[in-house]
Amino acid sequence: MRTLILSLAILFTLNLSACNTMEGIGKDVGAAGDALEKSASDKKGY
């Protein structure tokens, strides 16, 4: 029983850290997309 609780605690911790990592990746990709969009509109010239 103690092993089960410890295993669940470890899995819960890993799950939370994975969510934060994916959120960070999503923000980085979004920022890169925004920069690319701005650069393209600046080069368009009209």
DSSP file (Angstrom, degrees, kcal/mol; ACC not computed):
  #  RESIDUE AA STRUCTURE BP1 BP2  ACC     N-H-->O    O-->H-N    N-H-->O    O-->H-N    TCO  KAPPA ALPHA  PHI   PSI    X-CA   Y-CA   Z-CA
    1    1 A M     >        0   0    0      0, 0.0     4,-2.2     0, 0.0     5,-0.2   0.000 360.0 360.0 360.0 -41.0    0.0    0.0    0.0
    2    2 A R  H  >  +     0   0    0      1,-0.2     4,-2.3     2,-0.2     5,-0.2   0.886 360.0  51.5 -64.7 -38.6    2.8    2.4    0.8
    3    3 A T  H  > S+     0   0    0      2,-0.2     4,-2.6     1,-0.2    -1,-0.2   0.889 108.4  52.1 -64.9 -39.4    4.5    1.6   -2.5
    4    4 A L  H  > S+     0   0    0      2,-0.2     4,-2.5     1,-0.2    -2,-0.2   0.925 110.6  47.0 -63.2 -45.4    1.2    2.4   -4.3
    5    5 A I  H  X S+     0   0    0     -4,-2.2     4,-2.2     2,-0.2    -2,-0.2   0.907 113.5  48.4 -64.0 -42.2    0.9    5.7   -2.6
    6    6 A L  H  X S+     0   0    0     -4,-2.3     4,-2.2     2,-0.2    -2,-0.2   0.910 111.5  50.0 -64.3 -42.5    4.5    6.6   -3.3
    7    7 A S  H  X S+     0   0    0     -4,-2.6     4,-2.5     1,-0.2    -2,-0.2   0.910 111.1  48.7 -62.9 -43.0    4.1    5.6   -7.0
    8    8 A L  H  X S+     0   0    0     -4,-2.5     4,-2.5     2,-0.2    -1,-0.2   0.884 110.1  51.9 -65.2 -38.3    1.0    7.7   -7.3
    9    9 A A  H  X S+     0   0    0     -4,-2.2     4,-2.1     2,-0.2    -2,-0.2   0.906 111.1  47.3 -64.2 -41.6    2.7   10.7   -5.8
   10   10 A I  H  X S+     0   0    0     -4,-2.2     4,-2.4     2,-0.2    -2,-0.2   0.923 112.9  48.4 -65.9 -44.6    5.6   10.4   -8.2
   11   11 A L  H  X S+     0   0    0     -4,-2.5     4,-2.4     1,-0.2    -2,-0.2   0.896 110.6  51.4 -63.0 -40.2    3.3   10.0  -11.2
   12   12 A F  H  X S+     0   0    0     -4,-2.5     4,-2.1     2,-0.2    -1,-0.2   0.914 110.7  48.5 -62.5 -43.4    1.3   13.1  -10.1
   13   13 A T  H  X S+     0   0    0     -4,-2.1     4,-2.1     2,-0.2    -2,-0.2   0.914 112.2  48.1 -63.9 -44.1    4.4   15.2   -9.7
   14   14 A L  H  X S+     0   0    0     -4,-2.4     4,-2.1     1,-0.2    -1,-0.2   0.890 109.7  53.6 -63.6 -39.2    5.7   14.1  -13.1
   15   15 A N  H  X S+     0   0    0     -4,-2.4     4,-2.0     1,-0.2    -2,-0.2   0.910 108.7  48.7 -62.9 -43.0    2.3   14.9  -14.7
   16   16 A L  H  X S+     0   0    0     -4,-2.1     4,-2.0     1,-0.2    -1,-0.2   0.904 111.4  49.1 -64.4 -41.3    2.3   18.4  -13.2
   17   17 A S  H  X S+     0   0    0     -4,-2.1     4,-2.0     1,-0.2    -1,-0.2   0.861 109.3  52.8 -68.7 -33.6    5.8   19.1  -14.5
   18   18 A A  H  X S+     0   0    0     -4,-2.1     4,-2.6     2,-0.2    -1,-0.2   0.892 107.4  52.1 -67.1 -39.1    4.9   17.8  -18.0
   19   19 A C  H  X S+     0   0    0     -4,-2.0     4,-2.2     1,-0.2    -2,-0.2   0.922 110.3  47.9 -63.3 -43.3    1.9   20.2  -18.1
   20   20 A N  H  X S+     0   0    0     -4,-2.0     4,-2.1     1,-0.2    -1,-0.2   0.887 111.7  50.6 -64.6 -38.2    4.1   23.1  -17.2
   21   21 A T  H  X S+     0   0    0     -4,-2.0     4,-2.3     2,-0.2    -2,-0.2   0.926 110.6  48.1 -66.0 -44.4    6.6   22.1  -19.8
   22   22 A M  H  X S+     0   0    0     -4,-2.6     4,-2.4     1,-0.2    -2,-0.2   0.872 110.1  52.9 -64.5 -36.7    4.0   21.8  -22.5
   23   23 A E  H  X S+     0   0    0     -4,-2.2     4,-2.1     2,-0.2    -1,-0.2   0.919 109.6  48.9 -64.2 -42.2    2.5   25.2  -21.6
   24   24 A G  H  X S+     0   0    0     -4,-2.1     4,-2.2     2,-0.2    -2,-0.2   0.895 110.7  49.8 -63.4 -41.0    5.9   26.8  -21.9
   25   25 A I  H  X S+     0   0    0     -4,-2.3     4,-2.7     1,-0.2     5,-0.2   0.912 109.2  52.8 -64.1 -41.7    6.5   25.1  -25.3
   26   26 A G  H  X S+     0   0    0     -4,-2.4     4,-2.2     1,-0.2    -2,-0.2   0.895 109.7  48.0 -61.0 -40.7    3.1   26.4  -26.4
   27   27 A K  H  X S+     0   0    0     -4,-2.1     4,-2.4     2,-0.2    -1,-0.2   0.902 112.0  49.7 -66.7 -40.7    4.0   30.0  -25.4
   28   28 A D  H  X S+     0   0    0     -4,-2.2     4,-2.2     2,-0.2    -2,-0.2   0.919 112.2  46.8 -64.6 -43.8    7.3   29.8  -27.2
   29   29 A V  H  X S+     0   0    0     -4,-2.7     4,-2.3     1,-0.2    -1,-0.2   0.900 112.4  51.1 -65.3 -40.2    5.8   28.5  -30.4
   30   30 A G  H  X S+     0   0    0     -4,-2.2     4,-2.3    -5,-0.2    -2,-0.2   0.908 110.0  48.9 -62.8 -42.4    3.1   31.2  -30.2
   31   31 A A  H  X S+     0   0    0     -4,-2.4     4,-2.3     2,-0.2    -2,-0.2   0.891 110.7  50.5 -65.2 -39.6    5.7   33.9  -29.8
   32   32 A A  H  X S+     0   0    0     -4,-2.2     4,-2.2     2,-0.2    -2,-0.2   0.902 110.4  50.1 -65.0 -40.4    7.7   32.6  -32.7
   33   33 A G  H  X S+     0   0    0     -4,-2.3     4,-2.5     2,-0.2    -2,-0.2   0.897 109.8  50.4 -63.6 -41.5    4.6   32.5  -34.9
   34   34 A D  H  X S+     0   0    0     -4,-2.3     4,-2.4     2,-0.2    -2,-0.2   0.912 111.0  48.8 -62.9 -42.8    3.8   36.1  -33.9
   35   35 A A  H  X S+     0   0    0     -4,-2.3     4,-2.4     2,-0.2    -2,-0.2   0.899 112.1  48.6 -64.5 -40.7    7.3   37.2  -34.8
   36   36 A L  H  X S+     0   0    0     -4,-2.2     4,-2.3     2,-0.2    -2,-0.2   0.906 111.3  49.9 -65.4 -42.0    7.1   35.5  -38.1
   37   37 A E  H  X S+     0   0    0     -4,-2.5     4,-2.2     2,-0.2    -2,-0.2   0.907 111.9  48.1 -63.4 -42.5    3.7   37.0  -38.9
   38   38 A K  H  X S+     0   0    0     -4,-2.4     4,-2.1     2,-0.2    -2,-0.2   0.911 111.6  50.1 -64.5 -42.5    5.0   40.5  -38.0
   39   39 A S  H  X S+     0   0    0     -4,-2.4     4,-1.7     1,-0.2    -2,-0.2   0.901 110.9  49.2 -63.0 -41.0    8.1   40.0  -40.1
   40   40 A A  H  X S+     0   0    0     -4,-2.3     4,-1.2     1,-0.2    -1,-0.2   0.896 111.5  48.2 -66.8 -40.3    6.0   38.9  -43.1
   41   41 A S  H  X S+     0   0    0     -4,-2.2     4,-0.8     1,-0.2     5,-0.3   0.838 110.0  53.0 -70.8 -30.7    3.6   41.9  -42.8
   42   42 A D  H  < S+     0   0    0     -4,-2.1    -1,-0.2     1,-0.2    -2,-0.2   0.865 111.9  45.4 -68.8 -35.6    6.6   44.3  -42.6
   43   43 A K  H  < S+     0   0    0     -4,-1.7    -1,-0.2     1,-0.2    -2,-0.2   0.695  96.0  76.3 -80.1 -20.1    8.1   42.8  -45.8
   44   44 A K  H  < S-     0   0    0     -4,-1.2    -1,-0.2    -5,-0.1    -2,-0.2   0.914  79.9-157.0 -62.7 -44.1    4.8   42.9  -47.7
   45   45 A G     <        0   0    0     -4,-0.8    -1,-0.1    -3,-0.2    -3,-0.1   0.559 360.0 360.0  81.9   8.0    5.0   46.6  -48.2
   46   46 A Y              0   0    0     -5,-0.3    -1,-0.1     0, 0.0    -4,-0.1   0.350 360.0 360.0-144.4 360.0    1.3   47.2  -48.7
